[in-house]
């Protein structure tokens, strides 16, 4: 009997097996993982973020393998999702200076998609083109893939990656300020998923007490009876404006600082809940009269979450007293669900950039002229509330904005960015003075209450407030809500009207109290929710969310929920 043929060394057998499979089929399996390693090295900047990337990559792959059993197709699908996430993160960072977050998926809505396709009109065709290319490729990988992996081991591996990712996110939590860095896209997205789901399971979108002993009365539609003449109310959102005299060593133009004073000559401090950006958080404060901080990790998305759910605010209170309510908004109405949020809080006429005929970023005078035009049409019919949202002082400040409007400007000598910021503040002050003069000329007998506020400090404020601090130290100050990093201003001006004296018009107020200040100064009777908030304001001396470690805000949120002002949160 002839001896059996010698199979040869193990390596030879393995090589023969691989050869029988074919190089291109092996490459189809390996290529997505090699590409992922390249992306990790390029986009993840430190050891911790790379660990998060690898765990997320494993989780994605094993998810697809458990579903499809084909590792080549699973790797390609995972790589596609990671690339799309990175591109969307870079796109989002370019618009709002923050990378994609898992909460973007949790609160995804039609408005956000509409906004994206509006500002990038070719994006729809890019998506269609990508689908046309990717679908045949996925079919080819399905056919080429020589391997089949059992579902149970894949499922176990997926759960192991998920458990490791959750454990890592809790032991080494991601700092919130890292979201503003243009890197670490996949790791930050995954970490935010762990914390967001945990927070949502613990308290939902908004913090509130489980029960409250008291109850708020629902205000009657005809219960408002102002004691005197109702003024027209104009609330002005002064973009990124604060008094730079808070920083040392800044050279100032002549007369700087008068813009921050009220008609009575006093300077007052306004405490927004954000700094450096996310103006919509302050929108929520001044329209709903509530705290964005009550939304915890969801606060960045507060207007998108509150739209259709938080039916309480300054415009609704004024409508109850016979006011017509209007917003002049400088961007697309779908941005951060602005249109739906404003109308939820009581705005009847929402005019966004398109409706106003804005061509990109417009100087303040553009919006003031629109307000004057609206008042010319309607001022004598009924009292008006107009929310004027300015944008000319928005970042970036590296290049001059409409230098033709200030031909005689000479920078004080602080460096290009600071001098450009001061120039735009000077433009804002001049345009506001012209607006007041226009009101006096066109409506010599009409009463006006004008309330202005700085929505947040500019993104560079930390650099001039504490120039010696490193990024980590500055981040801790933001996390701890250091007042120096958040304080702006609010001012109360009047025309043909004497504001009602009230103890709520304090030297320093938290942003959610501004609707209360406006109603008190205008002599508007408060509904039960604002009466309760006034009691909180007096007890807490102008502090809202931070009062008693958040206890007052949580109790108040529960009262609003029980009364039906807040729904599904």
Residue, then its C-alpha position, 0 to 999 in steps of 0.5 A: x500500500x502506498x503511503x499517504x502523501x505528506x501534507x508538508x509544514x503547517x505554514x505551507x498548508x495555511x498558505x495553500x488555503x489562503x491562496x485557494x481563497x484568493x487575494x482579492x477576497x482576503x483584501x476585501x476583509x482586511x481593507x476596512x480594518x486597515x482604513x479604520x486604523x488610518x482614520x483612528x490615527x488621523x482623527x483620535x488624538x490621545x490614548x483614551x480616545x483611541x481606546x474608545x475608537x477601537x471599542x466602538x469599531x469592534x461594537x459596530x463590526x460585531x453588530x453587523x456580523x451578528x446580523x449578516x455573518x459576513x465580515x467583509x461586508x460588515x467591515x465595509x458597512x462599519x467603515x461607511x458609517x464611521x466616515x459618514x459620522x466624521x464628515x457630518x461632525x466636521x460639517x457640524x463643527x464648521x457651522x456651530x463649532x461642535x462635533x456630532x453627538x449621540x443626542x443628535x440622533x436621539x432628537x433628530x427631527x425634520x427641521x434639522x434635515x430641512x436646515x441642512x439641505x437648505x444651506x447645502x443645496x447640493x447635499x441631496x444629490x451627493x447623498x443620492x450619488x453616494x448611494x448609487x456607488x455604495x450599493x453595488x459595492x456592498x453587493x460585490x462584497x456580499x458575493x466575494x466574502x468567503x467567510x461565515x461567522x457564527x452569530x452567537x460568538x459575534x453577539x457575545x463579542x458585541x456585548x463585550x465591546x459594549x460593556x467595555x465601552x460603558x465601563x471606560x466611559x464611566x471610569x474615564x468620563x469625557x469632559x463636556x468642553x471636548x465637544x468643541x474640539x474638532x477631533x475625536x469624532x467616533x470616540x466622543x460620539x460613543x461616549x456621549x451615547x453612554x452618558x446620554x442614555x444613562x441620563x435619559x433613563x434617570x430623569x428624562x430630558x429635563x430634571x424635575x421633582x417626582x412629585x410636588x405638594x403645591x399646584x399652579x393655577x392655569x391662567x384665565x385668558x381674560x384675567x389680564x388687566x394692566x393698571x396703566x398704559x401698556x407700552x410696546x415691548x422690544x427685546x433685543x438679542x445683542x449677539x456675543x456682546x459683553x463689557x470687555x472692561x471685565x478683562x485687564x489691559x484692553x485698549x478701548x475706543x473713546x466713549x466705550x461702555x455707555x451702550x451697557x447702561x440703562x436709561x436710568x444710568x445704571x449698569x446691570x449684569x446678565x448671567x446666561x447659562x452658556x459662553x462662547x456660543x449656542x445662542x439658542x440656549x439663551x433664546x430658551x431662557x428669555x422666551x420660555x423663562x426657564x433654565x437650559x441647565x435643567x436639561x443636563x447633557x441635553x441642554x445643547x439641544x434645548x430648543x429642539x427638545x422644547x419645541x412643541x413641548x414647553x408651552x410657557x413663556x414671555x410671548x404667551x404671557x403678553x398675548x394673554x394681555x392683548x399683545x401681538x408677538x413677532x420674532x425677527x430671526x437672522x437665520x433659517x427658521x429650521x435651525x435648531x427648530x427655532x421657528x417651532x420653538x418660538x411659536x410654541x412659546x407664543x410668537x405669532x409672526x415668525x420672520x426668518x432670514x428668508x422672509x426678511x430678505x436677508x442676504x447672509x449676515x446683515x448689520x444690526x441696522x437691517x433688523x432695526x429697520x425691519x422692526x420700524x417697518x412693522x411698527x409703522x404698519x401695526x403700532x396703533x392697532x394694539x400693543x406690540x412685542x418684537x423680539x429683535x435677534x441681531x447677528x453682526x457681532x457673531x464670530x469669526x472676528x479675524x476678518x472685518x465685517x462691513x468695514x465700509x460702514x465704519x470708514x473712519x474707524x481706527x483700531x485701539x491697538x489690541x490685535x486684529x481679533x479684539x479690535x474687530x470685536x470692538x469695532x463691531x460693538x461700536x457699530x452695534x451701539x451706533x445702530x441702536x442709537x439710530x433705532x431709538x431716534x427712529x422710534x422717537x421720530x416716527x412715534x412721538x406719542x407712543x410708549x416703548x419699553x426696550x430691553x437689551x441683553x448680551x446673549x453670551x460672551x464671545x469665544x475668545x473671552x477666556x483668552x483675555x480674562x485669564x490669558x495664562x490658563x491652559x485649556x484644561x484649567x479653562x475647561x474646569x472654569x466653564x464646567x464650574x460656571x465661573x461667573x467671570x466667564x458667563x457675565x454679560x449685561x442687560x439694559x432697560x430703556x424707555x421712550x414716553x414710558x416710566x417703568x414700574x419700580x419692582x424689586x425683581x429689577x436687580x443688579x444681577x439676574x440669571x437669564x431665565x428671570x428676564x421675562x419676569x423683569x420685562x413684565x414687572x417693568x411694563x406693569x403686566x399682571x403676572x400669571x400664576x407661573x410667573x408669580x411663583x417664579x417671582x417668589x423663587x427669584x426673591x428667595x434666591x436673590x436673582x439666582x435660578x438653577x444654582x439656587x439650593x443645588x437645583x432644588x428650586x428649579x426641579x420643584x418649579x419644573x414639576x409644577x409646570x409639568x403638573x399644570x400642563x405647561x410642559x409636556x412629554x419631558 
